[in-house]
Amino acid sequence: MKIHQPAELIEDANTALQMLKEGNERYLKGELVNKSSYSDDRKILNNGQKPFAVILTCSDSRVAPEIFFDQKLGDIFVIRNAGNIADTTALGSLEYAVEHLKSRLVVVCGHGKCGAVTAACSGGKLPPNISHIVKHIKPAVEKGGDIDAVIHHHVKIMVEHIKADEIVRHLGVTVAGAYYDIQSGAVKWL
């Protein structure tokens, strides 16, 4: 089992990205960081948080970035909504994390078998709130391909949308795309 580097020591996006990649490798091998120190972690985090990365991902119950990136409490700032959409609420949360918490890496993480993308691809009449979600995914649907291709397109569109955010640009934050395979547990970087 590897020793976990405290988040406050991670100051750049490349190191943060490497931490996520190494965490997913540990997850795939079943060699997870010992997290039995939750009570100690809570005491430390009571004084504030310094997450080294921001993850925008889906609210699907099978998608838990703290687990598949093998991170401890306080390491990553997670924003979740159906379809990992960078709408104004998600962008506001993201801006808070990069501006006030000083996170220098943002990852948009889509996943296999995404219900929101499937709904967008299926078309048909949907309830108003679900239609709002699907509206954000339609540009990816228009690029064509199977469900996985649309998921990849959608992640890339959200990455570009976040990169265009004034605060993200001003702070020089790195934005990356990823795809979580719920069957294998592997994260593919897009």
Backbone as ProteinMPNN parsed JSONL, in Angstrom:
{"seq_chain_A": "MKIHQPAELIEDANTALQMLKEGNERYLKGELVNKSSYSDDRKILNNGQKPFAVILTCSDSRVAPEIFFDQKLGDIFVIRNAGNIADTTALGSLEYAVEHLKSRLVVVCGHGKCGAVTAACSGGKLPPNISHIVKHIKPAVEKGGDIDAVIHHHVKIMVEHIKADEIVRHLGVTVAGAYYDIQSGAVKWL", "coords_chain_A": {"N_chain_A": [[0.847, -1.188, 0.0], [0.561, 2.186, -0.862], [1.904, 5.246, 0.459], [-0.064, 8.023, 1.182], [0.028, 11.138, -0.298], [-0.321, 14.248, 1.281], [-2.927, 16.514, 0.426], [-2.389, 19.271, 0.575], [0.205, 19.558, -0.249], [0.271, 19.456, -2.953], [0.704, 21.383, -5.646], [0.457, 21.957, -8.348], [-1.112, 21.444, -11.57], [-0.202, 19.248, -13.118], [0.951, 17.482, -11.263], [-1.306, 16.997, -9.725], [-2.953, 15.716, -11.608], [-1.413, 13.432, -12.041], [-1.641, 12.277, -9.504], [-4.348, 11.536, -9.528], [-4.329, 9.659, -11.626], [-2.569, 7.705, -10.58], [-4.085, 6.989, -8.372], [-6.322, 5.78, -9.601], [-5.044, 3.598, -10.736], [-4.261, 2.212, -8.399], [-6.811, 1.595, -7.43], [-7.758, -0.129, -9.458], [-6.007, -2.269, -9.107], [-6.661, -3.046, -6.595], [-5.239, -2.111, -4.454], [-5.639, -0.121, -2.359], [-5.345, 3.083, -0.712], [-4.946, 3.276, 2.773], [-7.718, 4.14, 4.569], [-8.475, 4.37, 7.152], [-8.178, 6.425, 8.856], [-10.197, 8.312, 9.114], [-11.345, 9.752, 11.281], [-9.172, 11.258, 12.2], [-8.649, 12.663, 9.84], [-10.98, 14.204, 9.631], [-10.653, 15.937, 11.797], [-8.433, 17.433, 10.941], [-9.493, 18.548, 8.617], [-11.455, 20.117, 9.648], [-10.486, 22.621, 9.977], [-10.486, 23.689, 7.479], [-10.438, 23.272, 3.867], [-8.388, 21.935, 1.242], [-8.588, 20.985, -1.545], [-6.967, 19.184, -4.146], [-7.868, 18.864, -6.696], [-10.669, 19.406, -8.895], [-13.591, 17.715, -9.605], [-15.948, 17.289, -12.034], [-18.68, 15.428, -12.405], [-21.057, 12.789, -13.137], [-24.198, 12.233, -11.441], [-24.83, 9.611, -11.157], [-25.201, 6.667, -9.3], [-23.271, 4.721, -9.484], [-20.945, 5.94, -9.97], [-18.344, 7.149, -8.389], [-16.055, 9.307, -7.697], [-14.265, 9.716, -5.531], [-13.767, 7.169, -4.751], [-12.994, 5.632, -7.136], [-10.79, 7.098, -7.898], [-9.3, 6.738, -5.733], [-9.038, 8.484, -3.37], [-8.721, 10.49, -0.388], [-10.77, 11.962, 2.237], [-11.351, 15.371, 1.63], [-9.497, 15.644, -0.429], [-10.396, 15.892, -3.11], [-12.628, 18.04, -4.828], [-15.84, 17.596, -5.461], [-18.282, 17.876, -7.935], [-21.485, 17.093, -8.76], [-23.92, 16.133, -11.1], [-26.723, 15.05, -13.07], [-25.521, 13.808, -16.04], [-23.115, 15.201, -15.99], [-22.933, 18.13, -16.354], [-21.863, 21.362, -17.175], [-23.392, 23.668, -16.13], [-24.75, 26.872, -15.012], [-24.887, 26.645, -12.193], [-23.11, 24.529, -11.618], [-20.782, 25.654, -12.71], [-20.483, 27.877, -11.023], [-19.903, 26.596, -8.59], [-17.53, 25.354, -9.316], [-15.936, 27.588, -9.945], [-15.696, 28.658, -7.381], [-14.118, 26.67, -6.178], [-11.699, 26.782, -7.666], [-10.923, 29.435, -7.422], [-11.102, 30.224, -4.663], [-10.33, 27.977, -3.154], [-8.095, 27.235, -4.411], [-7.628, 25.106, -6.197], [-6.034, 23.612, -8.947], [-6.575, 21.958, -11.031], [-9.133, 20.821, -13.09], [-11.404, 18.278, -13.741], [-13.519, 16.873, -16.087], [-15.6, 14.267, -15.904], [-17.027, 11.826, -17.63], [-19.093, 8.854, -18.036], [-19.508, 5.338, -18.749], [-22.566, 3.89, -19.976], [-24.31, 6.004, -19.405], [-27.226, 7.415, -18.236], [-28.346, 9.953, -18.727], [-27.178, 10.751, -21.132], [-28.072, 8.675, -22.72], [-30.825, 9.215, -22.671], [-30.802, 11.643, -24.04], [-29.965, 10.8, -26.539], [-32.052, 9.15, -27.26], [-34.288, 10.722, -27.664], [-37.653, 11.978, -28.001], [-40.535, 12.802, -25.916], [-39.951, 14.397, -22.887], [-40.031, 14.975, -19.314], [-40.084, 18.402, -18.074], [-37.783, 19.185, -16.451], [-35.911, 17.161, -16.903], [-35.7, 17.471, -19.608], [-34.323, 19.879, -19.64], [-31.77, 19.058, -18.822], [-31.108, 17.305, -20.929], [-31.045, 19.092, -23.046], [-28.553, 20.312, -22.771], [-26.908, 18.276, -23.54], [-27.482, 17.694, -26.143], [-25.849, 18.995, -28.222], [-23.638, 17.244, -28.328], [-24.862, 14.898, -29.136], [-25.565, 15.593, -31.704], [-23.13, 15.44, -32.972], [-22.859, 12.834, -33.536], [-22.591, 9.158, -33.653], [-22.233, 6.181, -31.546], [-23.551, 5.509, -28.196], [-21.316, 5.649, -26.406], [-19.534, 7.185, -27.956], [-20.94, 9.589, -28.077], [-20.929, 10.239, -25.383], [-18.182, 10.736, -25.024], [-17.903, 12.918, -26.805], [-19.559, 14.742, -25.471], [-18.201, 15.111, -23.019], [-15.871, 16.36, -23.982], [-16.98, 18.711, -25.047], [-17.957, 19.901, -22.702], [-15.524, 20.273, -21.383], [-14.317, 22.235, -23.035], [-16.185, 24.275, -22.682], [-15.827, 24.868, -19.968], [-13.143, 25.661, -20.012], [-13.448, 28.081, -21.287], [-14.478, 29.71, -19.358], [-14.276, 32.72, -17.576], [-12.947, 33.054, -15.045], [-11.591, 30.615, -14.744], [-9.904, 30.746, -16.99], [-8.451, 33.11, -16.372], [-7.067, 32.33, -14.058], [-5.479, 30.352, -15.039], [-6.077, 27.634, -14.941], [-5.9, 24.133, -15.395], [-7.818, 22.079, -17.501], [-9.24, 18.962, -17.916], [-10.441, 16.053, -19.678], [-12.212, 13.018, -18.981], [-13.108, 9.53, -18.995], [-15.004, 7.23, -17.328], [-15.082, 3.832, -17.058], [-17.603, 1.913, -16.118], [-17.762, -0.817, -15.901], [-15.14, -1.979, -15.969], [-13.766, -0.304, -14.242], [-11.741, 1.34, -14.967], [-10.219, 4.473, -15.765], [-10.214, 6.436, -18.559], [-8.305, 8.826, -20.191], [-9.225, 11.681, -21.933]], "CA_chain_A": [[0.0, 0.0, 0.0], [1.354, 3.407, -0.979], [1.627, 6.354, 1.376], [-0.866, 9.04, 0.508], [0.58, 12.485, -0.181], [-1.356, 15.205, 1.688], [-3.369, 17.399, -0.651], [-1.825, 20.607, 0.65], [1.519, 19.567, -0.868], [0.099, 19.406, -4.399], [0.56, 22.782, -6.031], [0.306, 22.177, -9.779], [-2.076, 20.573, -12.247], [0.423, 18.005, -13.563], [1.061, 16.604, -10.101], [-2.68, 16.615, -9.37], [-3.38, 14.731, -12.599], [-0.679, 12.202, -11.749], [-2.254, 11.702, -8.291], [-5.586, 10.87, -9.93], [-3.964, 8.476, -12.414], [-2.041, 6.701, -9.65], [-5.206, 6.523, -7.564], [-7.119, 4.835, -10.386], [-4.24, 2.371, -10.847], [-4.4, 1.494, -7.127], [-8.183, 1.098, -7.399], [-7.848, -1.275, -10.363], [-5.215, -3.359, -8.546], [-7.142, -3.373, -5.254], [-4.206, -1.698, -3.497], [-6.129, 1.193, -1.961], [-4.77, 3.793, 0.424], [-5.655, 3.021, 4.023], [-8.559, 5.29, 4.919], [-8.983, 4.161, 8.506], [-7.894, 7.626, 9.639], [-11.25, 9.306, 8.881], [-11.535, 10.656, 12.423], [-8.048, 12.208, 12.163], [-8.856, 13.523, 8.67], [-12.039, 15.178, 9.951], [-10.066, 16.951, 12.683], [-7.599, 18.298, 10.105], [-10.357, 19.258, 7.676], [-12.291, 21.05, 10.405], [-9.874, 23.944, 9.822], [-10.599, 24.123, 6.094], [-10.155, 22.278, 2.841], [-7.447, 22.286, 0.18], [-8.635, 19.917, -2.548], [-5.996, 19.403, -5.218], [-8.539, 18.787, -7.992], [-12.127, 19.53, -8.962], [-14.126, 16.712, -10.522], [-17.348, 17.439, -12.436], [-19.093, 14.114, -12.871], [-22.48, 12.476, -13.115], [-24.739, 11.829, -10.151], [-25.072, 8.171, -11.209], [-24.723, 6.057, -8.047], [-22.135, 3.84, -9.774], [-19.811, 6.807, -10.295], [-17.891, 7.771, -7.143], [-14.651, 9.619, -7.944], [-13.439, 9.537, -4.342], [-13.41, 5.749, -4.697], [-12.219, 5.132, -8.28], [-9.502, 7.796, -7.93], [-8.685, 6.36, -4.454], [-8.651, 9.692, -2.646], [-9.227, 10.61, 0.974], [-11.586, 13.138, 2.532], [-10.699, 16.66, 1.438], [-8.55, 15.664, -1.545], [-11.008, 16.347, -4.354], [-13.87, 18.813, -4.73], [-16.679, 16.9, -6.436], [-19.544, 18.492, -8.357], [-22.206, 16.016, -9.435], [-25.287, 16.316, -11.599], [-27.007, 14.104, -14.145], [-24.902, 14.18, -17.304], [-21.922, 16.036, -15.777], [-23.18, 19.344, -17.137], [-21.271, 22.591, -16.649], [-24.362, 24.765, -16.18], [-24.324, 27.989, -14.16], [-24.683, 26.191, -10.816], [-21.854, 23.775, -11.583], [-19.675, 26.599, -12.937], [-20.304, 28.655, -9.8], [-19.206, 25.727, -7.632], [-16.194, 25.169, -9.856], [-15.224, 28.857, -9.754], [-15.364, 28.74, -5.954], [-13.016, 25.746, -5.889], [-10.425, 27.208, -8.261], [-10.542, 30.772, -6.958], [-10.947, 30.339, -3.209], [-9.652, 26.815, -2.584], [-6.833, 27.174, -5.159], [-7.463, 23.883, -7.003], [-5.489, 23.996, -10.253], [-6.973, 20.975, -12.027], [-10.553, 20.487, -13.185], [-11.627, 17.115, -14.59], [-14.89, 16.516, -16.442], [-15.543, 12.813, -15.995], [-18.214, 11.113, -18.078], [-19.004, 7.427, -17.707], [-20.255, 4.404, -19.578], [-23.968, 3.608, -19.658], [-24.882, 7.219, -18.811], [-28.661, 7.55, -18.488], [-28.659, 11.268, -19.285], [-26.785, 10.727, -22.545], [-29.002, 7.747, -23.37], [-32.077, 9.953, -22.854], [-30.581, 12.641, -25.092], [-29.886, 10.077, -27.816], [-33.34, 8.512, -27.541], [-35.277, 11.718, -28.093], [-38.983, 11.797, -27.423], [-41.015, 13.786, -24.941], [-39.41, 14.206, -21.546], [-40.472, 15.986, -18.346], [-39.343, 19.661, -18.252], [-36.458, 19.252, -15.821], [-35.025, 16.244, -17.624], [-35.47, 18.141, -20.898], [-33.273, 20.878, -19.395], [-30.504, 18.32, -18.82], [-30.897, 16.784, -22.287], [-30.706, 20.243, -23.891], [-27.107, 20.536, -22.669], [-26.209, 17.128, -24.125], [-27.834, 17.625, -27.575], [-24.738, 19.277, -29.142], [-22.819, 16.035, -28.459], [-25.662, 13.957, -29.929], [-25.496, 16.058, -33.093], [-21.84, 15.034, -33.537], [-23.068, 11.475, -34.018], [-21.917, 8.009, -33.068], [-22.965, 5.396, -30.553], [-23.663, 6.161, -26.874], [-19.981, 5.982, -25.888], [-18.995, 8.304, -28.737], [-21.647, 10.795, -27.636], [-20.407, 10.544, -24.042], [-16.873, 11.36, -25.237], [-18.153, 14.254, -27.383], [-20.13, 15.598, -24.426], [-17.119, 15.469, -22.099], [-15.002, 17.333, -24.654], [-17.723, 19.977, -25.13], [-17.966, 20.481, -21.355], [-14.155, 20.734, -21.123], [-14.139, 23.508, -23.739], [-17.06, 25.254, -22.023], [-15.169, 25.272, -18.719], [-11.923, 26.403, -20.374], [-13.842, 29.431, -21.704], [-14.908, 30.462, -18.182], [-13.354, 33.829, -17.317], [-12.122, 32.811, -13.849], [-10.714, 29.488, -15.069], [-8.883, 31.283, -17.906], [-7.626, 34.083, -15.656], [-6.204, 31.64, -13.098], [-4.635, 29.38, -15.727], [-6.43, 26.299, -14.464], [-5.897, 23.066, -16.392], [-9.098, 21.359, -17.573], [-9.039, 17.7, -18.628], [-11.599, 15.187, -19.824], [-11.992, 11.616, -18.638], [-14.234, 8.606, -19.17], [-14.947, 6.14, -16.357], [-15.732, 2.601, -17.507], [-18.178, 1.355, -14.887], [-17.564, -2.26, -15.864], [-13.759, -2.323, -15.625], [-13.252, 0.596, -13.218], [-10.638, 2.121, -15.516], [-10.436, 5.825, -16.238], [-9.505, 6.767, -19.794], [-8.147, 10.282, -20.303], [-9.608, 12.103, -23.286]], "C_chain_A": [[0.885, 1.243, 0.0], [0.944, 4.423, 0.08], [0.927, 7.437, 0.574], [-0.264, 10.414, 0.763], [-0.526, 13.446, 0.236], [-1.667, 16.189, 0.567], [-2.682, 18.758, -0.609], [-0.419, 20.695, 0.043], [1.445, 19.586, -2.388], [-0.236, 20.8, -4.896], [0.351, 23.003, -7.522], [-0.584, 21.112, -10.401], [-1.459, 19.255, -12.682], [0.556, 16.999, -12.428], [-0.326, 16.117, -9.687], [-3.188, 15.538, -10.321], [-2.691, 13.393, -12.349], [-1.246, 11.508, -10.512], [-3.539, 10.957, -8.636], [-5.287, 9.599, -10.719], [-3.442, 7.361, -11.515], [-3.145, 6.136, -8.766], [-6.069, 5.515, -8.308], [-6.357, 3.522, -10.573], [-4.337, 1.546, -9.566], [-5.784, 0.854, -7.028], [-8.319, -0.158, -8.261], [-7.111, -2.492, -9.811], [-5.733, -3.816, -7.178], [-6.134, -3.041, -4.166], [-4.511, -0.288, -2.997], [-5.373, 1.765, -0.768], [-5.616, 3.479, 1.655], [-6.421, 4.282, 4.427], [-9.14, 5.139, 6.322], [-8.78, 5.383, 9.396], [-8.965, 8.701, 9.461], [-11.415, 10.268, 10.06], [-10.397, 11.683, 12.486], [-8.213, 13.19, 11.004], [-9.902, 14.594, 8.966], [-11.501, 16.285, 10.854], [-9.235, 17.948, 11.874], [-8.485, 19.164, 9.213], [-11.309, 20.231, 8.362], [-11.772, 22.48, 10.256], [-9.923, 24.467, 8.398], [-10.228, 23.006, 5.137], [-9.194, 22.821, 1.805], [-7.463, 21.174, -0.871], [-7.685, 20.213, -3.707], [-6.623, 19.346, -6.597], [-10.037, 18.962, -7.809], [-12.593, 18.497, -9.983], [-15.598, 17.035, -10.765], [-17.746, 16.106, -13.038], [-20.587, 13.93, -12.71], [-22.929, 12.076, -11.709], [-25.115, 10.352, -10.108], [-24.444, 7.514, -9.974], [-23.539, 5.122, -8.25], [-20.849, 4.618, -10.003], [-19.425, 7.581, -9.03], [-16.399, 8.085, -7.254], [-13.742, 9.499, -6.726], [-12.949, 8.095, -4.255], [-12.539, 5.362, -5.887], [-10.949, 5.928, -8.552], [-8.735, 7.554, -6.624], [-8.141, 7.572, -3.698], [-9.33, 9.735, -1.284], [-10.126, 11.845, 1.099], [-10.761, 14.405, 2.309], [-9.761, 16.757, 0.251], [-9.14, 16.216, -2.832], [-12.348, 17.023, -4.059], [-14.773, 18.275, -5.838], [-17.985, 17.644, -6.664], [-20.267, 17.435, -9.173], [-23.58, 16.497, -9.87], [-25.488, 15.333, -12.742], [-26.387, 14.613, -15.442], [-23.662, 15.032, -17.194], [-21.944, 17.302, -16.635], [-22.586, 20.56, -16.43], [-22.252, 23.742, -16.844], [-23.929, 25.841, -15.191], [-24.094, 27.567, -12.709], [-23.37, 25.435, -10.692], [-20.66, 24.708, -11.779], [-19.423, 27.467, -11.702], [-19.562, 27.86, -8.741], [-17.753, 25.549, -8.039], [-15.348, 26.438, -9.659], [-14.812, 29.043, -8.299], [-14.129, 27.884, -5.656], [-11.686, 26.236, -6.452], [-9.972, 28.569, -7.732], [-10.237, 30.804, -5.465], [-10.189, 29.177, -2.581], [-8.334, 26.516, -3.304], [-6.585, 25.845, -5.872], [-7.018, 24.297, -8.404], [-5.786, 22.989, -11.353], [-8.473, 20.756, -11.931], [-10.659, 19.306, -14.143], [-13.123, 16.952, -14.815], [-14.854, 15.023, -16.7], [-16.909, 12.245, -16.374], [-18.065, 9.64, -17.737], [-19.846, 6.593, -18.658], [-21.673, 4.222, -19.066], [-24.671, 4.797, -18.99], [-26.351, 7.362, -19.212], [-29.037, 8.877, -19.113], [-28.314, 11.315, -20.767], [-27.714, 9.792, -23.317], [-30.333, 8.438, -23.638], [-31.939, 10.978, -23.976], [-30.543, 11.977, -26.468], [-31.233, 9.498, -28.231], [-34.376, 9.476, -28.067], [-36.613, 11.455, -27.42], [-39.311, 12.854, -26.397], [-40.518, 13.417, -23.555], [-40.005, 15.254, -20.609], [-39.573, 17.229, -18.442], [-37.941, 19.683, -17.648], [-35.455, 18.314, -16.479], [-34.726, 16.822, -19.007], [-34.38, 19.199, -20.783], [-31.89, 20.216, -19.43], [-30.142, 17.911, -20.249], [-30.492, 17.903, -23.245], [-29.198, 20.504, -23.902], [-26.297, 19.431, -23.358], [-26.428, 17.053, -25.637], [-26.686, 17.982, -28.52], [-23.816, 18.063, -29.352], [-23.538, 14.988, -29.3], [-25.545, 14.304, -31.405], [-24.163, 15.701, -33.763], [-21.867, 13.579, -34.003], [-22.287, 10.405, -33.277], [-22.795, 7.263, -32.084], [-22.961, 6.13, -29.205], [-22.285, 6.557, -26.331], [-19.349, 7.145, -26.646], [-19.64, 9.615, -28.307], [-21.166, 11.21, -26.248], [-19.054, 11.248, -24.172], [-17.026, 12.771, -25.814], [-18.628, 15.216, -26.293], [-19.054, 16.039, -23.43], [-16.243, 16.548, -22.728], [-15.681, 18.7, -24.788], [-17.733, 20.672, -23.77], [-16.575, 20.99, -20.985], [-13.934, 22.1, -21.773], [-14.981, 24.618, -23.113], [-16.409, 25.773, -20.74], [-13.906, 26.075, -19.012], [-12.241, 27.843, -20.752], [-14.293, 30.297, -20.53], [-13.846, 31.491, -17.819], [-12.42, 33.563, -16.136], [-11.137, 31.678, -14.107], [-9.573, 29.962, -15.966], [-7.905, 32.185, -17.161], [-6.634, 33.396, -14.713], [-5.291, 30.602, -13.745], [-4.863, 27.95, -15.282], [-6.412, 25.309, -15.634], [-7.227, 22.331, -16.327], [-8.885, 20.13, -18.442], [-10.343, 16.921, -18.692], [-11.239, 13.75, -19.519], [-13.275, 10.823, -18.855], [-14.025, 7.449, -18.207], [-15.739, 4.96, -16.89], [-16.294, 1.908, -16.27], [-18.0, -0.153, -14.78], [-16.151, -2.622, -15.39], [-13.217, -1.5, -14.453], [-12.138, 1.496, -13.71], [-11.095, 3.506, -15.942], [-9.572, 6.03, -17.468], [-9.467, 8.277, -19.885], [-8.371, 10.684, -21.742], [-8.829, 13.337, -23.726]], "O_chain_A": [[1.842, 1.335, 0.77], [-0.201, 4.454, 0.53], [1.289, 7.722, -0.568], [-0.068, 10.806, 1.913], [-1.581, 13.463, -0.398], [-0.77, 16.638, -0.148], [-2.419, 19.343, -1.66], [0.093, 21.795, -0.158], [2.476, 19.722, -3.046], [-1.307, 21.335, -4.613], [0.092, 24.133, -7.935], [-0.784, 20.034, -9.842], [-2.131, 18.226, -12.622], [0.305, 15.807, -12.611], [-0.495, 14.949, -9.337], [-3.788, 14.555, -9.884], [-3.323, 12.341, -12.437], [-1.324, 10.28, -10.476], [-3.795, 9.877, -8.105], [-5.928, 8.571, -10.5], [-3.829, 6.203, -11.671], [-3.146, 4.947, -8.448], [-6.501, 4.516, -7.733], [-6.962, 2.451, -10.569], [-4.478, 0.324, -9.624], [-5.915, -0.29, -6.594], [-8.929, -1.14, -7.836], [-7.544, -3.625, -10.023], [-5.302, -4.846, -6.66], [-6.17, -3.622, -3.081], [-3.716, 0.63, -3.198], [-4.838, 1.033, 0.065], [-6.843, 3.426, 1.584], [-5.835, 5.351, 4.602], [-10.18, 5.719, 6.635], [-9.17, 5.373, 10.564], [-8.677, 9.885, 9.637], [-11.605, 11.468, 9.857], [-10.636, 12.851, 12.793], [-7.956, 14.386, 11.147], [-9.73, 15.755, 8.595], [-11.862, 17.45, 10.686], [-9.32, 19.156, 12.091], [-8.255, 20.365, 9.073], [-11.905, 21.082, 7.701], [-12.533, 23.438, 10.394], [-9.454, 25.573, 8.13], [-9.767, 21.939, 5.543], [-9.182, 24.018, 1.52], [-6.456, 20.494, -1.065], [-7.607, 21.343, -4.187], [-5.988, 19.735, -7.577], [-10.595, 18.709, -6.741], [-12.056, 18.414, -11.088], [-16.399, 17.055, -9.831], [-17.208, 15.7, -14.068], [-21.288, 14.809, -12.207], [-22.12, 11.633, -10.894], [-25.668, 9.891, -9.11], [-23.287, 7.779, -9.648], [-22.868, 4.764, -7.282], [-19.788, 4.028, -10.207], [-20.092, 8.544, -8.651], [-15.565, 7.235, -6.943], [-12.556, 9.205, -6.877], [-11.858, 7.829, -3.751], [-11.452, 4.819, -5.692], [-10.112, 5.498, -9.345], [-7.65, 8.101, -6.43], [-6.944, 7.669, -3.426], [-10.365, 9.106, -1.06], [-10.221, 12.659, 0.179], [-9.614, 14.496, 2.748], [-9.271, 17.844, -0.055], [-8.461, 16.933, -3.568], [-13.087, 16.62, -3.161], [-14.497, 18.48, -7.021], [-18.696, 17.994, -5.723], [-19.731, 16.935, -10.162], [-24.297, 17.166, -9.126], [-24.517, 14.841, -13.316], [-26.692, 15.718, -15.89], [-23.185, 15.546, -18.206], [-21.1, 17.509, -17.507], [-22.788, 20.753, -15.231], [-21.996, 24.67, -17.611], [-22.857, 25.737, -14.594], [-23.188, 28.088, -12.059], [-22.601, 25.675, -9.761], [-19.644, 24.571, -11.098], [-18.273, 27.758, -11.375], [-18.684, 28.396, -8.064], [-16.854, 25.591, -7.199], [-14.188, 26.361, -9.255], [-13.716, 29.527, -8.014], [-13.211, 28.325, -4.964], [-10.655, 26.118, -5.79], [-8.773, 28.822, -7.61], [-9.216, 31.355, -5.053], [-9.484, 29.361, -1.589], [-7.558, 25.663, -2.873], [-5.432, 25.495, -6.125], [-7.57, 25.234, -8.98], [-5.311, 23.137, -12.479], [-9.019, 20.535, -10.849], [-10.076, 19.326, -15.227], [-13.903, 16.9, -13.864], [-14.162, 14.56, -17.607], [-17.825, 12.189, -15.553], [-17.034, 9.221, -17.21], [-20.779, 7.092, -19.288], [-21.944, 4.38, -17.876], [-25.52, 4.614, -18.119], [-26.671, 7.422, -20.4], [-29.946, 8.936, -19.941], [-29.076, 11.858, -21.567], [-28.096, 10.093, -24.447], [-30.912, 8.27, -24.711], [-32.86, 11.157, -24.772], [-31.037, 12.539, -27.446], [-31.518, 9.371, -29.422], [-35.253, 9.087, -28.838], [-36.681, 10.785, -26.389], [-38.478, 13.692, -26.051], [-40.648, 12.276, -23.111], [-40.438, 16.312, -21.064], [-38.417, 17.117, -18.851], [-37.005, 20.161, -18.289], [-34.276, 18.646, -16.596], [-33.614, 16.673, -19.514], [-33.601, 19.397, -21.716], [-30.952, 20.765, -20.008], [-29.025, 18.14, -20.714], [-29.688, 17.685, -24.152], [-28.638, 20.876, -24.933], [-25.137, 19.637, -23.714], [-25.644, 16.416, -26.341], [-26.547, 17.324, -29.551], [-23.275, 17.882, -30.443], [-22.911, 14.275, -30.082], [-25.438, 13.418, -32.254], [-24.08, 15.664, -34.99], [-21.005, 13.148, -34.769], [-21.456, 10.684, -32.413], [-23.935, 7.646, -31.819], [-22.43, 7.235, -29.093], [-22.109, 7.676, -25.849], [-18.698, 7.998, -26.042], [-18.961, 10.635, -28.186], [-21.014, 12.4, -25.971], [-18.811, 12.249, -23.498], [-16.361, 13.705, -25.366], [-18.163, 16.353, -26.204], [-19.004, 17.207, -23.044], [-15.913, 17.539, -22.077], [-15.024, 19.732, -24.656], [-17.542, 21.886, -23.689], [-16.455, 22.032, -20.341], [-13.422, 23.018, -21.132], [-14.541, 25.764, -23.027], [-16.439, 26.972, -20.462], [-13.629, 27.064, -18.333], [-11.411, 28.733, -20.564], [-14.471, 31.504, -20.695], [-12.658, 31.172, -17.761], [-11.22, 33.825, -16.229], [-9.97, 31.774, -13.727], [-8.413, 29.622, -15.733], [-6.689, 32.048, -17.297], [-5.491, 33.834, -14.587], [-4.427, 30.035, -13.077], [-3.931, 27.147, -15.255], [-6.864, 25.631, -16.733], [-7.711, 21.998, -15.245], [-8.406, 20.237, -19.571], [-11.235, 17.107, -17.863], [-10.115, 13.31, -19.762], [-14.374, 11.377, -18.893], [-13.002, 6.767, -18.255], [-16.937, 5.078, -17.146], [-15.536, 1.373, -15.461], [-18.078, -0.708, -13.684], [-15.986, -3.47, -14.513], [-12.311, -1.947, -13.75], [-11.637, 2.33, -12.955], [-12.215, 3.687, -16.419], [-8.359, 5.827, -17.432], [-10.484, 8.94, -19.681], [-7.787, 10.108, -22.66], [-9.026, 13.827, -24.838]]}, "name": "protein", "num_of_chains": 1, "seq": "MKIHQPAELIEDANTALQMLKEGNERYLKGELVNKSSYSDDRKILNNGQKPFAVILTCSDSRVAPEIFFDQKLGDIFVIRNAGNIADTTALGSLEYAVEHLKSRLVVVCGHGKCGAVTAACSGGKLPPNISHIVKHIKPAVEKGGDIDAVIHHHVKIMVEHIKADEIVRHLGVTVAGAYYDIQSGAVKWL"}
